[in-house]
Each structure stands twice: as structure tokens, then as C-alpha cells.
């Protein structure tokens, strides 16, 4: 249900100011609740599936101006989990 909520929040991108959507979706929802669930899921297919679903929710245009190897500041903890 958290993943569905994240997906719904991100749908507001382009309608509501981008910084508000990123704050609510990434800083508040992903980092406070969803990432906790992902970190407590044992590494394996379920964890990979959850991470893939989170990535699929994120609009590509948020990453267009980033240089190679960098990420959004709000995604730093999620990125570190992916690297593990």
C-alpha cells in the first residue's frame, strides 16, 4: 500500500510544484516509511522486486540534469541500499 501511495503522489508531478511532490513522495514517504520496510526485508527476490517498483514510480525527468554517478539528495539512502 505504501508503494501504491508513492505511485499516486508522483502522479501529481507536473500539476503541483516539483519540489513539493519530491518532498512528500521521497523525503517523507520513501525515506520515512517505505525504505524502512525495504531495509527490513531480507535480501533476495522480494527485496529486488520492491526496489524495482520504487524505481519504476520515479519520473525520468527528475534525473535528466544529473551528472553520471550522482542521484537526487532525497534518494541517497535508497541508492546506498541498491549498491549493497
N, C-alpha and C positions, 0 to 999 in steps of 0.2 A: 504493500500500500504506500510505503514511503517513496518507492521508485515511481509509482503512478503519480503521486503528488508532485515529485520533482519534474516529471514529464509535463504535467499540466502547468506548473509555474513557468517553465521555459517556453511554453507556447505563447506566453504574453510578451516575449521578446519582439520588439518592433512596434508594439502597441503601447507598452509602458516603457519608461526610460530604461535603457540597458543596465545602468548601474543599480537600479532598484531591483530588477529581475535577478541580476547576478548576486546581489546581496542576499535576497530572500532565498533563491534557489541554491546557491553554492555556499555562502558563508553560514547561513542559518540552517537550512535543511540538510544539505550534503554533509557539511563538516560537523554539525552537532548531533545528528541522528543517524543518517544513512551510513556514514563512514564508521561509526561505532558498530553497527550491525555487520558491515563488511569485515572489519578487523576481528570480530568475534566469530566469524565463520571460518572453519578450518580450510586451509589451503587445499584447493582441488577444483573439480569441475563446477561446483556450486558457487564458489568464490569467483571464479573466472566469469561465469555467466552473469553474476550480479555486476561485476566491474564492466563487462561489455554493455550491459543495459544502461549503466550510468553514462558511459561514453557516447552511446547512441542518442541519448537525450540532449546532449550539448550541441548548440548551433555552431556550425563550422565557421561562421563569420566572426565569432569571438576569438578565433585563433589566427585569422588572416594576417594581422600585423605583428605577430610574434616572430622572433628570430629562431633559427634552428636550435633545438635542445632546450628551449625555455617553455614555460607554461604560465597560465594565469596565477596570480598570487593566491587566489582562493582555492586553487587545485593543488597546491604544493603537497599537502599531506596525502591526498589521493594519489598523486604522481609517485610519491615515495613508496606507497604501498604497492603500486604497479611494478616499480623497479625491483622490489623484493621478490 
